[in-house]
Amino acid sequence: MTTQRLTRRQALRRRRIVVLTGLLLVVLGLSTVLVRAGQAVWAAASDALTTRAAIEATGPNSPARLTIDDIGLDHQLVPGGLSESGAIDPDRGELMWFDGGDRAVPGDVGIAIIAGHVEYYGEPDVFADLEGVEPGDEFSLTQQDGDELELTVLSTDLVDKEELRRSDLVWGQEDERRLVALVTCDDDLGYRADGHRTANLVVIAEVSQL
């Protein structure tokens, strides 16, 4: 009788363990689903908040997208300042308009700066095909409120990185025209000892239609 009772108790314990384990797995499964759903909702809310913050921070007439059909580029723009090393250095996959110093907002009177990488650690980046742009080409800037500005390319120049810090193409004063300088790195002048390219490609364009 003792052996039989112990066996029944063991069987009941096992059944309880199986039931509890099943309930635990169900709870964990539901928790995972809820967490993933919550993450998706948060991501969507975060994107909406980021967009709203950009509009509030820079105004409805600030640029939202850069589109250059001739090189197949259509990319979001984000405002940004200098890096810790004092350089204009967008993140990977980022197209940044420089909102520091006295530079104009793209589309306003003055010289605005839009920077992106030609490649990032060996992988093509946003401005990988910018060298294909030529004087006379046209592209557009879409503003936060949906309006589009048409621009015409005036020049494309190779500028030494050190000279770029003082170049009037980028840092000069302009009180009448609405100019935009598209800036990225370029291979044509080779590489420095630190592995970085020697030159920048600077594309200057003017707003031709508001």
C-alpha positions, 0 to 999 in steps of 0.5 A: 500500500505504501509503494502504491500511495507513493506512486500515485503521489508521484503521478499527481506531482508530475501532472501538476508539474506538467500543467504548471509548465504548460501554463508558464509556457503560455504566459511566456508566449503571450508576454513575448507577443505583447512585448513585440507588439509594444515594441512595434507600437513604440517604434511607430510612435517614436517615428511620429514624435521624431518627425514632429520634433523635427518640424517643431525644431526647424519649422515647416519650411525646413528641408525634409528630403533630397531627390536627385533623379539623375543618380537615383537618390531620394533620401530623408534629410536630418539637421545636425552640427559638428562632431566631437572632433569638430567636423561635419560627420553624418552617421552611416546612411544619414544625409545631414544638413548643417544647422550650425554657425551662420549657415542657411537652412537649405532653401533660404538665402545664403549657402546651406550645407548638405553632407553625406558619405560616399562610402562607410567602412567599405560599403556604398553610402548615401552620396555614393553616386554624387560624382555623376551630377553635372552642371545644369542638372536639376534636383529638388528639396521637399520641405516639411510642409510638403512644398518642393524647391527646384534647384539647378547645379552650378558647379562641381569642384574637388576641394582639398579637405584642409582647404575646405575648412576655409573655402568660400564655396562652402563658408562664403557669405551670400546675401542674394542667392539661395545656394546649397553645397552638397559635400562628400568625399572623393577618390580622385586625389587619392588618400592621406596617410591616415587612410582618409581621402584627400579631397571632397567633392563639392556640388553647388546648386541654386534654388531656381524655382520656389 
